[in-house]
Amino acid sequence: MPFTSEQRGVAIGMTIGALLAFALVGGGILYNPFSFDGYLTLTERHVVASKASLVAAFFVMLAIGRLARYRMLNVADIAGAGLATGTPQAKLLQALLQNTLEQAFLAVCVYFAWALIMPGTWLSVVPMAAIAFAVGRVLFYRGYQHGPQSRALGFTLSFYVSATMLVSMLVYWAQDIII
């Protein structure tokens, strides 16, 4: 069955996001743009992961704030999702918050794992991933109301970078087990 134009648009956004994720992780490993050395202390590694995690936390805060502000200013939604059916705008903001929470949880877990497991010279991937997360969230927020193809790249920049990092760590870890 052939794809609809909307499905093709999503596939294009996902493909671009996947290529950018691979390039970001690979580039961070190969070029070490933040010039981390191979002998970082555990504390230094934690600091890098913590700073990157602030980016994810910032976008969760924004999503919570947007929904809270909307509910406060809208009589139909002020009671909250548990006590009101929710207007379309409240449901939209709740969906953005839910997706951001999911993405942020994965990102923070991956940032800390990468910072602690991977070689120190590969640590540039963590702040690069945080930048991609921020760009991805902005694109996702802006594109969400315009349909799946408009938010696909934003979603993939947030998700595929974390997913690529996670799979890379699993492969790296598996090599230690096998060898």
Secondary structure, DSSP 8 states (H G I E B T S, - for coil): ----HHHHHHHHHHHHHHHHHHHHHHHHHHH-TT---TT--HHHHHHHHHHHHHHHHHHHHHHHHHHHHHHHH-TTTTT-TTTS---HHHHHHHHHHHHHHHHHHHHHHHHHHHHHHS-GGGTTHHHHHHHHHHHHHHHHHHHGGG-HHHHHHHHHHHHHHHHHHHHHHHHHHHHHHH-
